[in-house]
Every structure is written in C-alpha cells, then in structure tokens.
Amino acid sequence: MTVPLRKNVRFQLLWIGGAVSQLGTELSRLATPLLVLALTGSPGLAGVVAGARTAAFLAVQIPAGVWIDRWDRRRTLVTAQGLQAAVSALLAALILTGWFRWCSSRCRRRP
C-alpha cells in the first residue's frame, strides 16, 4: 500500500525545506540591489547588479541542469544548499563587520 504524499513525512520535510530555501533566495534577490543602492547611492549600479545576477543565472541554468542530472541528486542538493547557506552567511558577516561600509566609501562618487 502506498502512502499519499501529503502524509509522507520525508516528502513534507523536502517540500518545507524547498519552500524555505526559495523564500531565502527571493529575499536575497530583492535585498542585494537594495544593499548596493544604500551603500553607493547609485540606482544605476543597483540595476547593473540586479541585471548581472539575472544574466549569470540564465547563462548557467541550462548547461548546469544537463550536467547535474548525471550526478547523485541527494548529494548535489545538500551540497548546493550548503554552499548557498555559506555564501549568505559570509555576506551577512561582511555586512555586520562593516566591511561594506569601508568598500562603499571608496566606490561612492565624490561631488
């Protein structure tokens, strides 16, 4: 007898984890250009950052999908989510330590 997906605990955990991960990704996609805008005061640079992120995503998505289909899916998912968490933690640490304030003072246009 098969168990419906809504009662399968492993599927529920996978679905909840994917939803939380997607929420974090979308919030990061929204916050990154806003961070650049806040640090540099340049809407153009914020747009360039958002565009570069989208272009990189589109350029890598299709070839990576074909390539990753040949790997173990569970290990690939865990590795990708771990790397995404590490990069997010690094970004948070750089913001909290003030490194971006130092960098943005060098990037800001002088009148």
C-alpha positions in Angstrom: 0.0 0.0 0.0 1.4 3.4 -1.0 1.2 6.4 1.3 -0.2 9.7 -0.2 2.4 12.4 -0.5 0.6 14.7 1.9 1.1 12.0 4.6 4.7 11.2 3.7 7.0 12.8 6.3 10.1 12.7 4.1 8.2 14.5 1.3 6.8 17.1 3.7 10.3 17.8 5.0 11.6 18.1 1.4 8.8 20.4 0.5 9.1 22.6 3.6 12.9 22.8 3.1 12.5 23.8 -0.6 9.9 26.4 0.3 12.2 28.0 3.0 15.1 27.9 0.6 13.2 29.5 -2.2 11.9 32.3 0.2 15.5 33.0 1.2 16.6 33.1 -2.4 13.9 35.5 -3.4 14.6 37.8 -0.4 18.3 37.8 -1.3 17.4 38.6 -4.9 15.4 41.6 -3.6 17.9 42.7 -1.0 21.1 42.7 -2.9 20.3 45.6 -5.3 18.8 47.5 -2.3 22.1 47.0 -0.4 24.1 48.3 -3.3 21.8 51.3 -3.6 22.1 52.0 0.1 25.9 51.8 0.1 26.6 53.6 -3.1 23.6 55.8 -3.7 23.6 54.9 -7.3 20.4 53.5 -8.8 22.3 52.6 -12.0 24.8 50.5 -10.1 21.9 48.7 -8.3 20.4 48.0 -11.7 23.7 46.6 -13.0 24.0 44.3 -10.0 20.4 43.0 -10.5 21.0 42.6 -14.2 24.3 40.8 -13.7 22.7 38.4 -11.2 19.9 37.6 -13.6 22.2 37.2 -16.6 24.5 34.8 -14.7 21.5 32.8 -13.6 20.3 32.5 -17.2 23.7 31.7 -18.6 24.4 28.9 -16.1 21.0 27.4 -15.5 20.5 25.3 -18.7 24.0 23.8 -19.0 24.2 23.1 -15.3 20.9 21.3 -15.4 22.1 18.9 -18.0 25.4 18.4 -16.3 23.9 17.9 -12.8 21.4 15.3 -14.0 24.3 12.9 -14.2 25.1 13.2 -10.5 23.6 11.9 -7.4 20.6 14.1 -6.8 20.6 14.0 -3.0 24.3 14.8 -2.6 24.0 17.6 -5.2 21.0 19.1 -3.4 22.7 19.0 0.0 26.0 20.4 -1.4 24.2 23.2 -3.3 22.1 24.2 -0.3 25.2 24.2 1.9 27.1 26.4 -0.4 24.2 28.8 -0.7 24.0 29.0 3.1 27.7 29.6 3.4 27.7 32.4 0.9 24.7 34.0 2.6 26.5 33.7 6.0 29.6 35.3 4.5 27.6 38.2 3.1 25.9 38.7 6.5 29.3 38.6 8.3 30.7 41.2 5.9 27.8 43.5 6.4 27.8 43.1 10.2 31.6 43.7 10.4 31.3 46.9 8.4 33.5 45.8 5.5 30.9 47.0 3.0 30.9 50.5 4.6 34.6 50.7 4.0 34.3 49.4 0.5 31.4 51.7 -0.4 33.3 54.8 0.8 35.8 54.0 -1.9 33.1 53.3 -4.6 30.9 56.3 -3.9 31.2 59.2 -6.4 32.7 62.4 -4.9 30.9 65.7 -5.9 
